[in-house]
Amino acid sequence: MTKMSANDAKARFGELLDKARREAVTIEKHGRPVAVMLSIEDYEELEMLKLSCLRAEIDEGMQAAERGDVVEVDDVGLKAMVEEIKVTGREKAGR
């Protein structure tokens, strides 16, 4: 993956667009990655993958509910569950 500073991206926007059509480009600000520019085709593929994963998770949940494999939680338990999901998501994303 190509890297480019925010200043270079601004100054050489046309070049950035050309590069992004071939591969994802990381935009850095003060040496830290802050954004990624990618082709519309790659973006659409990524969105389709996300949608596919979401549909699979929903299907799995619906099947579990149909089997009666559910857990009732109160407000405190729900808040803990939400926090656990956030942490797990961050770990999967490598943050």
ZAROTOR-888489 format. One record per residue: chain; x, y, z of N, C-alpha, C, O in turn; residue number from 1. Coordinates in nm, 2 decimals. Atoms other than C-alpha are relative to their C-alpha. Layout:
R_A_X_Y_Z_X_Y_Z_X_Y_Z_X_Y_Z_NUM
...
% end
This chain:
R_A_0.08_-0.12_0.00_0.00_0.00_0.00_0.09_0.12_0.00_0.19_0.13_0.08_1
R_A_-0.07_-0.12_0.01_0.13_0.34_-0.09_-0.04_0.09_0.11_-0.15_0.09_0.16_2
R_A_0.03_-0.10_-0.10_0.16_0.61_0.17_0.03_0.14_-0.05_0.12_0.16_-0.14_3
R_A_-0.02_-0.14_0.04_0.13_0.99_0.12_-0.04_0.09_0.11_-0.14_0.06_0.18_4
R_A_0.04_-0.10_-0.10_0.13_1.28_0.35_-0.12_0.08_-0.04_-0.15_0.09_-0.16_5
R_A_0.12_-0.08_0.03_-0.18_1.50_0.37_0.04_0.11_-0.09_-0.03_0.15_-0.18_6
R_A_-0.05_-0.12_0.08_0.02_1.79_0.23_0.03_-0.05_-0.15_-0.01_0.02_-0.24_7
R_A_-0.03_0.05_0.14_0.14_1.58_-0.07_-0.13_-0.04_-0.07_-0.15_-0.01_-0.19_8
R_A_0.13_0.03_0.06_-0.21_1.45_-0.12_-0.07_0.12_-0.05_-0.14_0.12_-0.16_9
R_A_0.06_-0.12_0.04_-0.34_1.80_-0.14_0.07_0.06_-0.12_0.00_0.11_-0.21_10
R_A_-0.08_-0.07_0.11_-0.06_1.93_-0.36_0.00_-0.09_-0.13_0.00_-0.03_-0.24_11
R_A_0.00_0.09_0.11_-0.07_1.62_-0.59_-0.12_-0.09_-0.01_-0.12_-0.21_-0.03_12
R_A_0.13_0.07_0.00_-0.44_1.53_-0.59_-0.02_-0.09_-0.12_-0.07_-0.20_-0.11_13
R_A_0.02_0.08_0.12_-0.44_1.41_-0.95_0.08_-0.12_0.01_0.03_-0.23_-0.03_14
R_A_-0.09_0.12_-0.02_-0.15_1.18_-0.88_-0.06_-0.10_0.10_-0.06_-0.22_0.08_15
R_A_0.06_0.09_-0.10_-0.33_1.05_-0.57_-0.12_-0.07_-0.06_-0.13_-0.19_-0.03_16
R_A_0.11_0.07_0.06_-0.64_0.97_-0.77_0.05_-0.11_-0.09_-0.01_-0.22_-0.09_17
R_A_-0.06_0.11_0.09_-0.43_0.78_-1.03_0.05_-0.12_0.08_0.02_-0.23_0.04_18
R_A_-0.05_0.11_-0.08_-0.26_0.58_-0.76_-0.11_-0.08_0.07_-0.11_-0.20_0.07_19
R_A_0.11_0.06_-0.07_-0.58_0.51_-0.58_-0.08_-0.09_-0.09_-0.15_-0.19_-0.05_20
R_A_0.07_0.08_0.09_-0.73_0.36_-0.89_0.08_-0.14_-0.02_0.02_-0.24_-0.06_21
R_A_-0.08_0.12_0.01_-0.44_0.10_-0.88_0.01_-0.08_0.13_0.01_-0.20_0.13_22
R_A_-0.01_0.06_-0.13_-0.41_0.04_-0.51_-0.04_0.10_0.11_-0.05_0.22_0.08_23
R_A_0.04_-0.08_-0.11_-0.52_0.17_-0.18_0.12_0.09_0.04_0.23_0.05_0.04_24
R_A_-0.10_-0.09_-0.04_-0.33_0.48_-0.06_-0.03_0.05_0.14_-0.14_0.11_0.16_25
R_A_0.01_-0.05_-0.14_-0.28_0.57_0.31_0.04_0.14_0.00_0.15_0.18_-0.05_26
R_A_-0.03_-0.14_-0.01_-0.30_0.94_0.38_0.05_0.02_0.15_-0.02_-0.02_0.24_27
R_A_-0.06_-0.02_-0.13_-0.08_1.04_0.68_0.00_0.15_0.04_0.03_0.23_-0.05_28
R_A_-0.01_-0.13_-0.05_-0.09_1.35_0.89_0.09_0.00_0.12_0.06_-0.08_0.22_29
R_A_-0.10_0.00_-0.11_0.20_1.42_1.12_0.06_-0.14_0.02_0.09_-0.18_0.13_30
R_A_-0.06_0.14_-0.01_0.33_1.07_1.04_-0.09_-0.11_0.04_-0.05_-0.22_0.05_31
R_A_0.10_0.10_-0.04_0.01_0.90_1.15_-0.10_-0.02_-0.11_-0.15_0.07_-0.16_32
R_A_0.10_0.03_0.10_-0.23_0.72_0.92_-0.14_0.06_0.04_-0.18_0.03_0.16_33
R_A_0.13_-0.06_-0.03_-0.56_0.91_0.91_-0.11_-0.04_-0.09_-0.23_-0.02_-0.06_34
R_A_0.10_0.03_0.10_-0.74_0.80_0.60_0.06_-0.10_-0.11_0.18_-0.11_-0.12_35
R_A_-0.04_0.08_0.11_-0.73_0.56_0.31_-0.08_0.04_-0.12_-0.21_0.05_-0.11_36
R_A_0.07_-0.02_0.12_-0.82_0.64_-0.05_0.01_-0.12_-0.09_0.12_-0.18_-0.11_37
R_A_0.00_0.11_0.09_-0.92_0.36_-0.28_-0.10_0.02_-0.11_-0.18_0.11_-0.11_38
R_A_0.09_-0.01_0.12_-1.09_0.30_-0.61_-0.14_-0.02_0.03_-0.17_-0.09_0.13_39
R_A_0.14_0.02_-0.02_-1.46_0.31_-0.64_-0.04_-0.15_0.00_-0.12_-0.20_0.07_40
R_A_0.02_0.14_0.01_-1.45_-0.06_-0.74_0.04_-0.07_0.13_-0.03_-0.16_0.17_41
R_A_-0.05_0.06_-0.12_-1.25_-0.16_-0.43_-0.10_0.04_0.11_-0.13_-0.04_0.20_42
R_A_0.10_-0.04_-0.10_-1.49_0.05_-0.21_-0.13_-0.07_-0.01_-0.18_-0.12_0.09_43
R_A_0.13_0.07_0.02_-1.80_-0.11_-0.36_0.02_-0.15_0.04_-0.08_-0.21_0.10_44
R_A_-0.03_0.14_-0.04_-1.64_-0.46_-0.31_0.00_-0.01_0.15_-0.05_-0.10_0.21_45
R_A_0.00_0.00_-0.15_-1.57_-0.37_0.05_-0.13_0.01_0.06_-0.17_-0.06_0.16_46
R_A_0.13_-0.02_-0.05_-1.92_-0.25_0.11_-0.08_-0.13_-0.02_-0.16_-0.17_0.07_47
R_A_0.07_0.12_0.03_-2.06_-0.57_-0.05_0.04_-0.11_0.10_-0.04_-0.19_0.15_48
R_A_-0.06_0.09_-0.10_-1.83_-0.78_0.18_-0.06_0.03_0.14_-0.10_-0.06_0.21_49
R_A_0.05_-0.04_-0.13_-1.95_-0.59_0.49_-0.15_-0.04_0.00_-0.20_-0.09_0.10_50
R_A_0.14_0.03_0.01_-2.31_-0.63_0.38_-0.02_-0.16_0.01_-0.11_-0.20_0.08_51
R_A_0.01_0.15_0.00_-2.26_-1.01_0.32_0.03_-0.05_0.15_-0.05_-0.14_0.19_52
R_A_-0.03_0.04_-0.14_-2.10_-1.05_0.67_-0.12_0.04_0.09_-0.15_-0.04_0.18_53
R_A_0.12_-0.04_-0.08_-2.39_-0.85_0.83_-0.11_-0.09_-0.02_-0.18_-0.13_0.08_54
R_A_0.12_0.09_0.03_-2.65_-1.07_0.66_0.03_-0.13_0.06_-0.07_-0.19_0.11_55
R_A_-0.03_0.13_-0.06_-2.47_-1.38_0.77_-0.02_0.00_0.15_-0.07_-0.09_0.21_56
R_A_0.02_-0.01_-0.14_-2.46_-1.26_1.13_-0.15_0.01_0.04_-0.19_-0.05_0.14_57
R_A_0.14_-0.01_-0.03_-2.83_-1.17_1.12_-0.07_-0.14_-0.02_-0.15_-0.18_0.06_58
R_A_0.05_0.13_0.02_-2.91_-1.51_0.97_0.03_-0.09_0.12_-0.06_-0.17_0.16_59
R_A_-0.04_0.08_-0.12_-2.72_-1.68_1.25_-0.08_0.03_0.12_-0.12_-0.06_0.19_60
R_A_0.08_-0.04_-0.12_-2.90_-1.48_1.51_-0.15_-0.04_-0.01_-0.21_-0.09_0.08_61
R_A_0.14_0.05_0.03_-3.24_-1.56_1.35_-0.01_-0.15_0.03_-0.11_-0.19_0.09_62
R_A_0.01_0.15_-0.02_-3.16_-1.93_1.35_0.01_-0.03_0.15_-0.06_-0.12_0.19_63
R_A_-0.01_0.03_-0.14_-3.05_-1.92_1.71_-0.13_0.04_0.07_-0.17_-0.04_0.16_64
R_A_0.13_-0.04_-0.06_-3.37_-1.74_1.80_-0.11_-0.10_-0.02_-0.19_-0.14_0.06_65
R_A_0.10_0.11_0.03_-3.58_-2.00_1.62_0.02_-0.13_0.08_-0.07_-0.20_0.11_66
R_A_-0.03_0.12_-0.09_-3.40_-2.27_1.82_-0.03_0.02_0.14_-0.02_-0.07_0.22_67
R_A_0.02_-0.03_-0.14_-3.48_-2.09_2.14_0.13_0.03_0.07_0.13_0.04_0.19_68
R_A_-0.13_-0.03_-0.05_-3.11_-2.02_2.19_0.02_0.15_0.02_0.09_0.21_-0.05_69
R_A_0.00_-0.14_-0.03_-3.16_-1.68_2.34_0.03_0.02_0.15_0.02_-0.06_0.23_70
R_A_-0.03_-0.04_-0.14_-3.05_-1.50_2.66_-0.07_0.13_0.03_-0.06_0.23_-0.05_71
R_A_0.07_-0.12_-0.05_-3.26_-1.24_2.84_0.10_0.08_0.08_0.17_0.02_0.17_72
R_A_-0.09_-0.08_-0.08_-3.06_-0.95_2.98_-0.08_0.12_0.05_-0.17_0.17_-0.02_73
R_A_0.06_-0.13_-0.05_-3.15_-0.65_3.19_0.09_0.12_-0.05_0.18_0.09_-0.13_74
R_A_-0.07_-0.12_0.05_-3.02_-0.29_3.13_0.15_-0.01_0.03_0.23_0.02_-0.06_75
R_A_-0.14_0.01_-0.03_-2.70_-0.35_3.31_0.07_-0.11_-0.08_0.18_-0.08_-0.13_76
R_A_-0.06_0.11_0.08_-2.63_-0.68_3.13_0.01_0.05_-0.15_0.11_0.01_-0.21_77
R_A_-0.01_-0.05_0.14_-2.71_-0.51_2.80_0.11_0.10_-0.02_0.18_0.09_-0.12_78
R_A_-0.12_-0.09_0.01_-2.46_-0.23_2.86_0.13_-0.07_0.00_0.22_-0.04_-0.07_79
R_A_-0.12_0.07_-0.01_-2.20_-0.48_2.95_0.02_-0.08_-0.13_0.14_-0.09_-0.18_80
R_A_0.00_0.07_0.13_-2.28_-0.68_2.63_0.05_0.09_-0.11_0.13_0.05_-0.19_81
R_A_-0.04_-0.10_0.10_-2.25_-0.37_2.42_0.15_0.03_0.01_0.22_0.04_-0.09_82
R_A_-0.15_-0.04_-0.02_-1.91_-0.28_2.57_0.08_-0.12_-0.05_0.19_-0.10_-0.11_83
R_A_-0.08_0.12_0.04_-1.79_-0.64_2.51_0.01_0.00_-0.15_0.11_-0.04_-0.21_84
R_A_0.01_0.00_0.15_-1.90_-0.61_2.14_0.10_0.10_-0.05_0.17_0.08_-0.15_85
R_A_-0.09_-0.11_0.05_-1.71_-0.28_2.10_0.14_-0.04_0.02_0.22_-0.02_-0.07_86
R_A_-0.14_0.05_-0.03_-1.39_-0.43_2.26_0.04_-0.10_-0.10_0.14_-0.10_-0.16_87
R_A_-0.03_0.11_0.10_-1.41_-0.74_2.04_0.02_0.06_-0.14_0.11_0.02_-0.21_88
R_A_-0.01_-0.06_0.13_-1.47_-0.52_1.73_0.14_0.07_-0.01_0.20_0.07_-0.12_89
R_A_-0.13_-0.07_0.00_-1.16_-0.31_1.82_0.11_-0.10_-0.02_0.21_-0.07_-0.09_90
R_A_-0.11_0.10_0.01_-0.95_-0.62_1.87_0.01_-0.06_-0.14_0.12_-0.08_-0.19_91
R_A_0.00_0.05_0.13_-1.06_-0.76_1.54_0.06_0.10_-0.10_0.13_0.06_-0.20_92
R_A_-0.05_-0.10_0.09_-0.97_-0.43_1.37_0.14_0.03_0.03_0.20_0.11_-0.05_93
R_A_-0.14_-0.03_-0.04_-0.63_-0.43_1.54_0.03_0.13_0.06_0.14_0.18_0.05_94
R_A_-0.02_-0.13_-0.07_-0.68_-0.12_1.74_0.03_-0.02_0.14_0.05_0.08_0.21_95
% end
